[in-house]
Amino acid sequence: MYNRDGSPRSSWYDPLGFAGLDKVPPPPDALRLLEKNSKDISARQTALSTLIPDKAGELQSMGARLKSMEDNPHLARQYAALEKKIAASVLEVSGLRREFSENTALLEGITGRLERKKKGIPDDPRAHIRHLAMPVKTTRMRFDRFAETWAAISLSLLLFGIVALVFFAPHYLVAGLAVITLLFIVTESVLRGAFIQTVSQLTSLLAVIGSVILFFHFWFWILMGSLLAIATFLMFQRLRELT
């Protein structure tokens, strides 16, 4: 009944709370509570349907007033005060619209559950579980066993491959090392379930390398093109200022 410090255990004085059932209504009251929630949210949606246009209209009116104060230095203090008021009103209107959208989705969920309750359809007993523990499938066990085997022998295979390249194809040592490394990376990604991510990273790396190679080969034309683009942009800006 008691903890080591002498306090009573919650499993004795609050068994429903200890089991996480204090938030679950008794089955006879579930339908009534759902109907009450539906009515409350529907009433709030009706109020928001009137409140949001009113607030939006006030915001537009203040925006028109603020626009009229522009280019009037003697109204700088009133302009700053109205600007702060508009910023607060924007947040208020945005919050009301977000609440209306969230209530719409919530009302759909409540209505759906209410209809299922009226038809006598029970709730899914596993719906509250976020991470359901399931027995490992045989195919997955075999895959994991293969991954463990590969982890044990991959380093040795890599060294064997390097030795084979040195003895049988020394002229292609660099290209062979690149191919072997790529094969090992792809195999590791497949076994770890990160094949798509690995391919994306390799593609990005190759794109960067290709860009660097292109820059070194065509740096003169790239530099000249950049200077021409800057000169054209500056000329356009100056001409537009003059006109």
URWOWO-V103881 format. One record per backbone hydrogen bond with DSSP energy under -1.0 kcal/mol. CO is the residue of the C=O (numbers start at 1). NH is the residue of the N-H. E is the energy in kcal/mol with one decimal. If there is no record, write none. Layout:
# URWOWO-V103881
co	nh	e
CO	NH	E
CO	NH	E
This chain:
# URWOWO-V103881
co	nh	e
1	9	-3.1
3	6	-1.7
7	3	-3.6
9	12	-1.7
9	13	-1.5
10	14	-2.4
14	18	-2.5
15	19	-1.8
16	21	-3.1
21	24	-1.2
26	29	-1.4
26	30	-1.1
29	33	-2.4
30	34	-2.2
31	35	-2.2
32	36	-2.1
33	37	-2.6
34	38	-2.4
35	39	-2.2
36	40	-2.6
37	41	-2.5
38	42	-2.2
39	43	-2.3
40	44	-2.1
41	45	-2.5
42	46	-2.0
43	47	-2.1
44	48	-2.6
45	49	-2.2
47	51	-2.6
48	52	-2.8
50	54	-1.3
51	55	-2.7
52	56	-2.7
53	57	-2.4
54	58	-2.2
55	59	-2.3
56	60	-2.3
57	61	-2.2
58	62	-2.4
59	63	-2.2
60	64	-2.3
61	65	-2.1
62	66	-2.6
63	67	-2.3
64	68	-1.4
69	72	-1.0
72	75	-2.1
73	76	-1.6
75	79	-2.6
76	80	-2.3
77	81	-2.1
78	82	-2.5
79	83	-2.2
80	84	-1.9
81	85	-1.9
82	86	-2.5
83	87	-2.1
84	88	-2.1
85	89	-2.2
86	90	-2.6
87	91	-1.8
88	92	-2.0
89	93	-2.7
90	94	-2.4
91	95	-2.3
92	96	-2.2
93	97	-2.4
94	98	-2.3
95	99	-2.5
96	100	-2.3
97	101	-2.2
98	102	-2.8
99	103	-2.6
100	104	-1.8
101	105	-1.8
102	106	-2.5
103	107	-2.9
104	108	-1.8
105	109	-1.8
106	110	-2.5
107	111	-2.6
108	112	-2.3
109	113	-2.2
110	114	-2.5
111	115	-2.2
112	116	-2.0
113	117	-2.4
114	118	-2.2
115	119	-1.6
116	121	-2.7
124	127	-1.7
126	129	-1.3
137	141	-2.3
138	142	-2.2
139	143	-2.2
140	144	-2.9
141	145	-2.2
142	146	-2.2
143	147	-2.3
144	148	-2.5
145	149	-2.2
146	150	-2.6
147	151	-2.4
148	152	-1.6
149	153	-1.7
150	154	-2.2
153	157	-2.4
154	158	-2.3
155	159	-2.1
156	160	-2.6
157	161	-2.4
158	162	-2.0
159	163	-2.4
160	164	-2.5
161	165	-2.1
162	166	-2.2
163	167	-2.0
164	168	-2.9
165	169	-1.6
169	172	-1.2
170	173	-1.1
172	176	-2.8
173	177	-2.6
174	178	-2.1
175	179	-2.3
176	180	-2.8
177	181	-2.6
178	182	-2.3
179	183	-2.5
180	184	-2.4
181	185	-2.4
182	186	-2.4
183	187	-2.4
184	188	-2.5
185	189	-2.2
186	190	-2.2
187	191	-2.3
188	192	-1.9
189	194	-2.8
194	198	-2.3
195	199	-2.7
196	200	-2.2
197	201	-2.3
198	202	-2.7
199	203	-2.5
200	204	-2.3
201	205	-2.5
202	206	-2.7
203	207	-2.3
204	208	-2.2
205	209	-2.5
206	210	-2.8
207	211	-2.2
208	212	-2.4
209	213	-2.4
210	214	-2.5
211	215	-2.3
212	216	-2.3
213	217	-1.8
214	218	-2.4
218	222	-2.2
219	223	-2.5
220	224	-2.5
221	225	-2.6
222	226	-2.2
223	227	-2.3
224	228	-2.4
225	229	-2.3
226	230	-2.5
227	231	-2.6
228	232	-2.4
229	233	-2.3
230	234	-2.6
231	235	-2.3
232	236	-2.4
233	237	-2.4
234	238	-2.4
235	239	-2.5
236	240	-2.1
237	241	-1.9
238	242	-2.0
239	243	-1.9
